Amino acid sequence: MRQIILDTETTGLDPQLGHRIIEVAAVEVVDRRPTGRHLHFYLNPEREIDAGATDVHGMTWEMLRGKARFADIVEELVEFARGAQWVIHNAPFDVAFLDEEFKRVDLPGPLAVAAEIVDTLALARERFPGKKNNLDSLCERFGVANAHRTLHGALLDAQLLAEVYLAMTRGQESLTIEIASPAYATDGTYAIGTLAPVLVLIPSAEELAAHHAYLQELERESRGACLWLALAA
């Protein structure tokens, strides 16, 4: 599967008020492995940048006046990201801005370019309800180094999000579980596929008695609700 981890920075919070994208980055992941390929542009928004937005990403219009406009890079962006699954943190925000930018150049929006859009903020809220799920919090939770992230930046944030997303979804890339038939050896061990041999230990009578006593204790403490004892019976 080909995925594009995408992020943007903007002049403000609402594209309906004329706010524009000033930075866009897309990092490529194929079969859950970053390929090293990415796309990154700083853009001239053709308007002032809100002071609150500058506090977040550190950019001003003066810094961007000489950069390309979105119309100049959109074809390259579409070519790079077409047909991939897009992974975005707080996807509705970025998609709303991209929608408006695509409309300005008379092109179909992101939903016509991407195979699917995954919102990692929604995934994180489902997995960690009631906790902070911004990018910094997720980096800390999954051990992703982010000390160098003093300001928001589309490329850096996309790279960090790629690591967070892969950590957050590890083991969930398939809904099926394939178990190979065990190959038994004459010494009482068996191997599954090409894994190292696994030793099968048979409990002694004393160990079985101790286990049964433990289950009976659980039965008393749970007032008859010990499932393992009921199954054993």
C-alpha positions as CSV (number, residue, x, y, z in Angstrom):
1,M,0.0,0.0,0.0
2,R,1.2,3.5,-0.9
3,Q,0.5,6.2,1.7
4,I,1.2,9.9,1.7
5,I,1.6,11.5,5.2
6,L,0.5,15.1,4.5
7,D,0.6,18.4,6.4
8,T,0.0,22.1,5.7
9,E,0.6,25.4,7.4
10,T,-1.7,28.3,6.8
11,T,-2.3,32.1,7.2
12,G,-5.1,31.5,9.6
13,L,-7.8,29.1,10.7
14,D,-10.7,29.5,8.2
15,P,-10.4,29.1,4.5
16,Q,-13.9,30.5,4.1
17,L,-12.5,33.8,5.3
18,G,-9.8,33.8,2.5
19,H,-7.0,32.2,4.5
20,R,-4.5,30.4,2.4
21,I,-1.9,27.6,2.5
22,I,1.7,28.8,3.0
23,E,3.5,25.4,3.3
24,V,2.6,21.9,2.2
25,A,4.6,18.7,2.6
26,A,3.9,15.1,1.7
27,V,6.0,12.1,2.9
28,E,5.8,8.8,1.1
29,V,5.3,5.5,2.9
30,V,5.0,2.2,1.0
31,D,4.1,-1.0,2.7
32,R,4.5,0.7,6.1
33,R,8.1,1.7,5.3
34,P,9.1,5.4,4.7
35,T,10.8,5.5,1.2
36,G,12.7,8.7,1.8
37,R,10.7,10.4,-1.0
38,H,8.9,13.6,-0.1
39,L,7.4,16.8,-1.6
40,H,7.8,20.1,0.2
41,F,6.9,23.7,-0.8
42,Y,6.8,27.1,0.8
43,L,4.1,29.2,-0.9
44,N,3.3,32.8,-1.4
45,P,-0.3,33.2,0.1
46,E,-0.9,36.5,-1.7
47,R,-2.2,38.0,1.6
48,E,-1.2,38.9,5.1
49,I,-0.7,36.1,7.7
50,D,-2.5,36.4,11.1
51,A,-0.2,37.2,14.0
52,G,-1.6,34.1,15.9
53,A,-0.6,31.9,12.9
54,T,2.9,33.4,12.8
55,D,3.2,32.6,16.5
56,V,2.6,28.9,15.6
57,H,4.8,28.4,12.6
58,G,7.1,31.5,12.6
59,M,6.4,32.6,9.0
60,T,5.4,36.0,7.7
61,W,4.2,37.2,4.3
62,E,7.5,39.1,3.9
63,M,9.4,35.8,4.1
64,L,7.2,34.2,1.5
65,R,6.6,36.9,-1.2
66,G,9.2,35.4,-3.5
67,K,8.0,31.8,-3.2
68,A,5.8,30.0,-5.8
69,R,2.0,30.2,-5.7
70,F,-0.2,27.2,-5.1
71,A,-1.2,27.2,-8.7
72,D,2.5,26.8,-9.7
73,I,3.0,23.6,-7.7
74,V,-0.5,21.9,-7.7
75,E,0.2,19.7,-10.7
76,E,3.4,18.3,-9.1
77,L,1.5,17.8,-5.8
78,V,-1.3,15.9,-7.5
79,E,1.1,13.8,-9.5
80,F,2.9,12.8,-6.3
81,A,-0.1,12.1,-4.2
82,R,-2.6,10.7,-6.7
83,G,-4.1,7.3,-5.8
84,A,-2.4,7.1,-2.5
85,Q,-4.0,6.8,0.9
86,W,-3.6,10.2,2.6
87,V,-2.8,10.3,6.3
88,I,-3.4,13.6,8.0
89,H,-3.6,14.8,11.6
90,N,-6.9,16.7,12.0
91,A,-7.7,15.9,8.4
92,P,-10.9,18.1,8.1
93,F,-8.7,21.2,8.7
94,D,-6.1,20.5,6.0
95,V,-8.7,19.1,3.5
96,A,-10.8,22.2,3.8
97,F,-7.9,24.4,2.9
98,L,-6.8,22.1,0.1
99,D,-10.4,22.1,-1.2
100,E,-10.4,25.9,-1.5
101,E,-6.9,26.0,-3.2
102,F,-8.0,23.3,-5.7
103,K,-11.2,25.3,-6.5
104,R,-9.1,28.4,-7.2
105,V,-7.3,26.5,-10.0
106,D,-10.4,24.8,-11.3
107,L,-9.3,21.3,-10.3
108,P,-11.2,18.5,-8.4
109,G,-10.5,18.5,-4.7
110,P,-8.5,16.1,-2.6
111,L,-11.3,13.5,-2.4
112,A,-10.9,13.1,-6.2
113,V,-7.2,12.6,-5.9
114,A,-6.7,10.5,-2.8
115,A,-7.7,6.8,-2.7
116,E,-8.8,7.4,0.9
117,I,-8.1,10.0,3.7
118,V,-7.2,8.8,7.2
119,D,-7.5,11.2,10.1
120,T,-4.9,10.3,12.7
121,L,-6.5,12.7,15.3
122,A,-9.8,10.7,15.1
123,L,-7.8,7.4,15.4
124,A,-6.0,8.8,18.5
125,R,-9.1,10.0,20.1
126,E,-10.7,6.6,19.7
127,R,-7.7,4.8,21.1
128,F,-6.9,7.4,23.9
129,P,-10.2,9.0,24.9
130,G,-10.0,11.9,27.3
131,K,-6.2,12.4,26.7
132,K,-4.3,15.0,24.8
133,N,-3.9,13.8,21.2
134,N,-2.0,16.6,19.5
135,L,1.2,15.7,17.7
136,D,3.5,16.6,20.6
137,S,1.5,14.4,23.0
138,L,1.5,11.5,20.6
139,C,5.2,11.8,20.0
140,E,5.8,11.6,23.7
141,R,3.4,8.7,24.1
142,F,5.0,6.6,21.3
143,G,8.6,7.6,22.1
144,V,9.1,9.7,18.9
145,A,11.9,12.2,19.3
146,N,10.5,15.7,18.8
147,A,12.7,18.0,20.9
148,H,13.7,19.9,17.7
149,R,10.1,20.8,17.0
150,T,10.1,24.3,18.5
151,L,7.6,25.6,15.8
152,H,5.1,23.9,13.6
153,G,6.4,23.1,10.1
154,A,4.7,21.0,7.4
155,L,7.7,18.8,6.5
156,L,8.9,18.2,10.0
157,D,5.3,17.6,11.2
158,A,4.7,15.1,8.3
159,Q,7.9,13.2,9.2
160,L,7.0,13.0,12.9
161,L,3.4,12.0,12.0
162,A,4.7,9.2,9.8
163,E,6.5,7.8,12.8
164,V,3.6,8.3,15.1
165,Y,1.1,6.7,12.7
166,L,3.3,3.6,12.1
167,A,3.7,3.2,15.9
168,M,0.0,3.8,16.6
169,T,-1.2,1.3,14.0
170,R,1.5,-1.4,14.4
171,G,-0.1,-4.8,14.1
172,Q,-3.3,-3.5,12.6
173,E,-2.3,-3.6,8.9
174,S,-4.3,-6.7,8.4
175,L,-7.7,-7.8,9.7
176,T,-6.8,-11.5,9.2
177,I,-4.5,-13.7,11.3
178,E,-2.6,-16.3,9.4
179,I,-1.3,-19.2,11.5
180,A,1.0,-21.8,9.9
181,S,0.6,-25.5,10.7
182,P,3.1,-26.5,13.4
183,A,5.9,-28.8,12.4
184,Y,6.7,-31.2,15.2
185,A,10.1,-32.6,15.9
186,T,11.1,-35.8,17.7
187,D,12.5,-34.0,20.8
188,G,9.1,-32.6,21.9
189,T,9.6,-29.2,20.3
190,Y,7.8,-27.6,17.3
191,A,8.4,-24.7,15.0
192,I,5.8,-22.4,13.3
193,G,6.9,-21.5,9.8
194,T,10.6,-20.4,10.0
195,L,10.5,-19.4,13.6
196,A,12.9,-20.8,16.1
197,P,11.8,-24.1,17.9
198,V,9.4,-23.6,20.8
199,L,9.8,-25.9,23.8
200,V,6.4,-27.3,25.1
201,L,6.4,-27.7,28.9
202,I,4.0,-30.0,30.5
203,P,3.0,-28.9,34.1
204,S,3.6,-31.2,36.9
205,A,0.9,-32.5,39.3
206,E,2.1,-30.1,42.0
207,E,1.9,-27.1,39.5
208,L,-1.6,-28.2,38.4
209,A,-2.7,-28.4,42.1
210,A,-1.3,-25.0,42.8
211,H,-3.0,-23.5,39.8
212,H,-6.3,-25.1,40.8
213,A,-6.0,-23.6,44.3
214,Y,-5.3,-20.2,42.8
215,L,-8.5,-20.5,40.7
216,Q,-10.5,-21.5,43.8
217,E,-9.2,-18.4,45.6
218,L,-10.3,-16.3,42.6
219,E,-13.7,-18.0,42.7
220,R,-14.2,-17.0,46.3
221,E,-13.0,-13.4,45.8
222,S,-15.2,-12.9,42.7
223,R,-18.2,-14.6,44.3
224,G,-18.5,-17.4,41.9
225,A,-17.5,-15.4,38.7
226,C,-14.2,-17.1,38.0
227,L,-14.5,-17.9,34.2
228,W,-11.4,-20.1,34.1
229,L,-12.7,-22.4,36.8
230,A,-16.0,-22.7,35.1
231,L,-14.3,-23.6,31.8
232,A,-12.1,-26.1,33.5
233,A,-15.3,-27.7,35.0
